[in-house]
Amino acid sequence: MKKVLLGIALILFGFNLTYVSISAGWSGIDVAGSCISVVGLAISLFGGFSKDK
């Protein structure tokens, strides 16, 4: 459950970082925000499909 919440937090942080970087005109940070969102999605899916003891 903690991995799912961490993944959701990373997805939201990545979206926010991408939005702010595009609004401010920062060129390299928007790619980093997109990568953080993809990593968050992967962590969330991995945590959702793993079995809890």
MOPAC internal coordinates of N, CA, C and O (Angstrom, degrees):
PM7 1SCF
backbone

  N    0.0000 0     0.00 0     0.00 0    0    0    0
  C    1.4347 1     0.00 0     0.00 0    1    0    0
  C    1.5292 1   111.16 1     0.00 0    2    1    0
  O    1.2310 1   120.80 1   143.73 1    3    2    1
  N    1.3288 1   116.07 1   -36.27 1    3    2    1
  C    1.4593 1   119.45 1  -179.55 1    5    3    2
  C    1.5270 1   111.16 1   -67.20 1    6    5    3
  O    1.2310 1   120.27 1   145.96 1    7    6    5
  N    1.3289 1   117.10 1   -34.04 1    7    6    5
  C    1.4576 1   119.95 1   179.35 1    9    7    6
  C    1.5235 1   110.94 1   -68.37 1   10    9    7
  O    1.2310 1   120.44 1   144.92 1   11   10    9
  N    1.3260 1   116.76 1   -35.08 1   11   10    9
  C    1.4633 1   120.28 1   178.15 1   13   11   10
  C    1.5206 1   109.91 1   -66.13 1   14   13   11
  O    1.2310 1   120.51 1   135.86 1   15   14   13
  N    1.3306 1   116.63 1   -44.14 1   15   14   13
  C    1.4608 1   120.21 1   178.77 1   17   15   14
  C    1.5259 1   111.58 1   -65.78 1   18   17   15
  O    1.2310 1   119.93 1   141.89 1   19   18   17
  N    1.3297 1   117.73 1   -38.11 1   19   18   17
  C    1.4530 1   120.80 1   175.82 1   21   19   18
  C    1.5249 1   110.88 1   -63.52 1   22   21   19
  O    1.2310 1   120.42 1   138.61 1   23   22   21
  N    1.3196 1   116.81 1   -41.39 1   23   22   21
  C    1.4556 1   121.09 1   177.83 1   25   23   22
  C    1.5165 1   112.30 1   -62.73 1   26   25   23
  O    1.2310 1   120.52 1   137.20 1   27   26   25
  N    1.3349 1   116.61 1   -42.80 1   27   26   25
  C    1.4617 1   120.29 1   178.43 1   29   27   26
  C    1.5130 1   110.54 1   -64.59 1   30   29   27
  O    1.2310 1   120.14 1   139.31 1   31   30   29
  N    1.3201 1   117.33 1   -40.69 1   31   30   29
  C    1.4618 1   120.65 1   178.11 1   33   31   30
  C    1.5298 1   111.28 1   -63.36 1   34   33   31
  O    1.2310 1   120.14 1   139.61 1   35   34   33
  N    1.3266 1   117.33 1   -40.39 1   35   34   33
  C    1.4602 1   120.28 1   178.02 1   37   35   34
  C    1.5202 1   112.20 1   -67.13 1   38   37   35
  O    1.2310 1   120.25 1   142.57 1   39   38   37
  N    1.3272 1   117.12 1   -37.43 1   39   38   37
  C    1.4649 1   120.76 1   177.54 1   41   39   38
  C    1.5223 1   110.20 1   -62.62 1   42   41   39
  O    1.2310 1   120.75 1   132.28 1   43   42   41
  N    1.3265 1   116.17 1   -47.72 1   43   42   41
  C    1.4688 1   119.86 1   179.99 1   45   43   42
  C    1.5202 1   111.87 1   -65.15 1   46   45   43
  O    1.2310 1   120.07 1   140.13 1   47   46   45
  N    1.3338 1   117.48 1   -39.87 1   47   46   45
  C    1.4523 1   120.62 1   177.53 1   49   47   46
  C    1.5244 1   111.08 1   -64.71 1   50   49   47
  O    1.2310 1   120.36 1   140.36 1   51   50   49
  N    1.3110 1   116.91 1   -39.64 1   51   50   49
  C    1.4627 1   120.34 1   178.97 1   53   51   50
  C    1.5142 1   112.27 1   -65.65 1   54   53   51
  O    1.2310 1   120.25 1   137.96 1   55   54   53
  N    1.3403 1   117.13 1   -42.04 1   55   54   53
  C    1.4628 1   120.19 1   176.58 1   57   55   54
  C    1.5227 1   111.12 1   -62.29 1   58   57   55
  O    1.2310 1   120.71 1   136.17 1   59   58   57
  N    1.3299 1   116.24 1   -43.83 1   59   58   57
  C    1.4571 1   120.45 1   179.93 1   61   59   58
  C    1.5228 1   110.99 1   -64.61 1   62   61   59
  O    1.2310 1   120.00 1   137.43 1   63   62   61
  N    1.3166 1   117.61 1   -42.57 1   63   62   61
  C    1.4604 1   121.34 1   178.99 1   65   63   62
  C    1.5200 1   111.35 1   -64.23 1   66   65   63
  O    1.2310 1   120.01 1   140.69 1   67   66   65
  N    1.3110 1   117.58 1   -39.31 1   67   66   65
  C    1.4595 1   121.22 1   177.40 1   69   67   66
  C    1.5200 1   111.15 1   -65.32 1   70   69   67
  O    1.2310 1   120.30 1   137.14 1   71   70   69
  N    1.3251 1   117.04 1   -42.86 1   71   70   69
  C    1.4619 1   121.18 1   179.83 1   73   71   70
  C    1.5316 1   111.41 1   -63.61 1   74   73   71
  O    1.2310 1   120.53 1   134.56 1   75   74   73
  N    1.3206 1   116.59 1   -45.44 1   75   74   73
  C    1.4640 1   120.68 1  -179.32 1   77   75   74
  C    1.5219 1   110.89 1   -66.44 1   78   77   75
  O    1.2310 1   120.10 1   139.44 1   79   78   77
  N    1.3226 1   117.41 1   -40.56 1   79   78   77
  C    1.4613 1   119.66 1  -178.24 1   81   79   78
  C    1.5250 1   111.96 1   -68.36 1   82   81   79
  O    1.2310 1   120.11 1   143.80 1   83   82   81
  N    1.3212 1   117.39 1   -36.20 1   83   82   81
  C    1.4642 1   119.74 1   176.82 1   85   83   82
  C    1.5175 1   110.09 1   -69.67 1   86   85   83
  O    1.2310 1   119.87 1   140.22 1   87   86   85
  N    1.3255 1   117.86 1   -39.78 1   87   86   85
  C    1.4615 1   121.29 1   179.59 1   89   87   86
  C    1.5205 1   111.96 1   -66.78 1   90   89   87
  O    1.2310 1   120.52 1   142.69 1   91   90   89
  N    1.3234 1   116.61 1   -37.31 1   91   90   89
  C    1.4652 1   120.89 1  -177.57 1   93   91   90
  C    1.5272 1   112.46 1   -86.22 1   94   93   91
  O    1.2310 1   119.86 1   165.25 1   95   94   93
  N    1.3200 1   117.87 1   -14.75 1   95   94   93
  C    1.4524 1   120.92 1   178.96 1   97   95   94
  C    1.5211 1   114.16 1    85.72 1   98   97   95
  O    1.2310 1   120.04 1  -159.80 1   99   98   97
  N    1.3187 1   117.53 1    20.20 1   99   98   97
  C    1.4594 1   120.85 1   176.57 1  101   99   98
  C    1.5228 1   107.92 1   -78.69 1  102  101   99
  O    1.2310 1   120.48 1   -52.96 1  103  102  101
  N    1.3232 1   116.68 1   127.04 1  103  102  101
  C    1.4642 1   119.15 1  -170.33 1  105  103  102
  C    1.5305 1   113.72 1   -82.17 1  106  105  103
  O    1.2310 1   118.52 1   138.36 1  107  106  105
  N    1.3094 1   120.43 1   -41.64 1  107  106  105
  C    1.4549 1   121.06 1  -173.06 1  109  107  106
  C    1.5072 1   114.71 1   -89.77 1  110  109  107
  O    1.2310 1   120.62 1   161.63 1  111  110  109
  N    1.3123 1   116.43 1   -18.37 1  111  110  109
  C    1.4573 1   119.72 1  -174.01 1  113  111  110
  C    1.5254 1   111.73 1   -75.32 1  114  113  111
  O    1.2310 1   119.80 1   153.24 1  115  114  113
  N    1.3279 1   117.98 1   -26.76 1  115  114  113
  C    1.4603 1   119.62 1  -179.95 1  117  115  114
  C    1.5282 1   111.88 1   -65.65 1  118  117  115
  O    1.2310 1   120.24 1   146.50 1  119  118  117
  N    1.3069 1   117.15 1   -33.50 1  119  118  117
  C    1.4722 1   120.45 1   176.19 1  121  119  118
  C    1.5239 1   110.07 1   -68.95 1  122  121  119
  O    1.2310 1   120.37 1   140.38 1  123  122  121
  N    1.3264 1   116.90 1   -39.62 1  123  122  121
  C    1.4649 1   120.48 1   178.32 1  125  123  122
  C    1.5282 1   110.52 1   -64.27 1  126  125  123
  O    1.2310 1   120.26 1   140.26 1  127  126  125
  N    1.3275 1   117.11 1   -39.74 1  127  126  125
  C    1.4640 1   120.06 1   177.73 1  129  127  126
  C    1.5117 1   112.23 1   -63.55 1  130  129  127
  O    1.2310 1   120.50 1   140.92 1  131  130  129
  N    1.3170 1   116.65 1   -39.08 1  131  130  129
  C    1.4620 1   120.09 1   177.64 1  133  131  130
  C    1.5259 1   111.03 1   -66.46 1  134  133  131
  O    1.2310 1   120.47 1   140.32 1  135  134  133
  N    1.3194 1   116.70 1   -39.68 1  135  134  133
  C    1.4697 1   120.42 1   178.34 1  137  135  134
  C    1.5280 1   111.28 1   -65.71 1  138  137  135
  O    1.2310 1   120.34 1   141.07 1  139  138  137
  N    1.3335 1   116.96 1   -38.93 1  139  138  137
  C    1.4620 1   120.45 1   178.32 1  141  139  138
  C    1.5265 1   110.23 1   -63.82 1  142  141  139
  O    1.2310 1   120.29 1   141.67 1  143  142  141
  N    1.3321 1   117.05 1   -38.33 1  143  142  141
  C    1.4638 1   120.41 1   178.15 1  145  143  142
  C    1.5215 1   111.44 1   -64.60 1  146  145  143
  O    1.2310 1   120.03 1   139.34 1  147  146  145
  N    1.3162 1   117.55 1   -40.66 1  147  146  145
  C    1.4634 1   121.33 1   179.39 1  149  147  146
  C    1.5259 1   110.74 1   -67.37 1  150  149  147
  O    1.2310 1   120.24 1   139.53 1  151  150  149
  N    1.3330 1   117.15 1   -40.47 1  151  150  149
  C    1.4633 1   120.83 1   177.25 1  153  151  150
  C    1.5298 1   110.13 1   -64.11 1  154  153  151
  O    1.2310 1   120.44 1   139.24 1  155  154  153
  N    1.3327 1   116.77 1   -40.76 1  155  154  153
  C    1.4605 1   120.49 1   176.73 1  157  155  154
  C    1.5126 1   112.61 1   -62.42 1  158  157  155
  O    1.2310 1   120.53 1   141.31 1  159  158  157
  N    1.3222 1   116.60 1   -38.69 1  159  158  157
  C    1.4607 1   120.68 1   177.01 1  161  159  158
  C    1.5209 1   110.76 1   -64.37 1  162  161  159
  O    1.2310 1   120.50 1   137.74 1  163  162  161
  N    1.3243 1   116.66 1   -42.26 1  163  162  161
  C    1.4686 1   120.47 1   179.44 1  165  163  162
  C    1.5295 1   111.03 1   -65.18 1  166  165  163
  O    1.2310 1   120.19 1   137.45 1  167  166  165
  N    1.3202 1   117.24 1   -42.55 1  167  166  165
  C    1.4694 1   120.29 1   179.55 1  169  167  166
  C    1.5208 1   110.78 1   -65.81 1  170  169  167
  O    1.2310 1   120.74 1   139.74 1  171  170  169
  N    1.3222 1   116.19 1   -40.26 1  171  170  169
  C    1.4605 1   120.24 1   179.45 1  173  171  170
  C    1.5321 1   111.24 1   -64.54 1  174  173  171
  O    1.2310 1   120.22 1   136.10 1  175  174  173
  N    1.3178 1   117.19 1   -43.90 1  175  174  173
  C    1.4625 1   119.91 1   178.08 1  177  175  174
  C    1.5188 1   111.61 1   -66.17 1  178  177  175
  O    1.2310 1   120.30 1   137.92 1  179  178  177
  N    1.3337 1   117.03 1   -42.08 1  179  178  177
  C    1.4639 1   120.55 1   179.35 1  181  179  178
  C    1.5299 1   110.47 1   -63.61 1  182  181  179
  O    1.2310 1   120.44 1   138.76 1  183  182  181
  N    1.3294 1   116.76 1   -41.24 1  183  182  181
  C    1.4673 1   119.86 1   179.01 1  185  183  182
  C    1.5184 1   112.25 1   -70.20 1  186  185  183
  O    1.2310 1   120.05 1   149.79 1  187  186  185
  N    1.3154 1   117.52 1   -30.21 1  187  186  185
  C    1.4674 1   120.28 1   179.90 1  189  187  186
  C    1.5127 1   112.94 1   -74.18 1  190  189  187
  O    1.2310 1   120.38 1   146.60 1  191  190  189
  N    1.3189 1   116.88 1   -33.40 1  191  190  189
  C    1.4520 1   120.11 1  -178.50 1  193  191  190
  C    1.5220 1   114.20 1   -90.63 1  194  193  191
  O    1.2310 1   119.81 1   170.64 1  195  194  193
  N    1.3434 1   117.97 1    -9.36 1  195  194  193
  C    1.4521 1   119.50 1   179.47 1  197  195  194
  C    1.5274 1   109.17 1   -79.06 1  198  197  195
  O    1.2310 1   121.04 1   -28.97 1  199  198  197
  N    1.3143 1   115.61 1   151.03 1  199  198  197
  C    1.4563 1   121.47 1  -178.38 1  201  199  198
  C    1.5208 1   109.48 1   -87.80 1  202  201  199
  O    1.2310 1   121.06 1   -47.05 1  203  202  201
  N    1.3261 1   115.57 1   132.95 1  203  202  201
  C    1.4725 1   120.36 1   175.29 1  205  203  202
  C    1.5271 1   109.27 1   -91.26 1  206  205  203
  O    1.2310 1   121.46 1   -34.31 1  207  206  205
  N    1.3189 1   114.82 1   145.69 1  207  206  205
  C    1.4619 1   119.85 1   179.90 1  209  207  206
  C    1.4966 1   110.80 1   -91.67 1  210  209  207
  O    1.2310 1   120.10 1   180.00 1  211  210  209

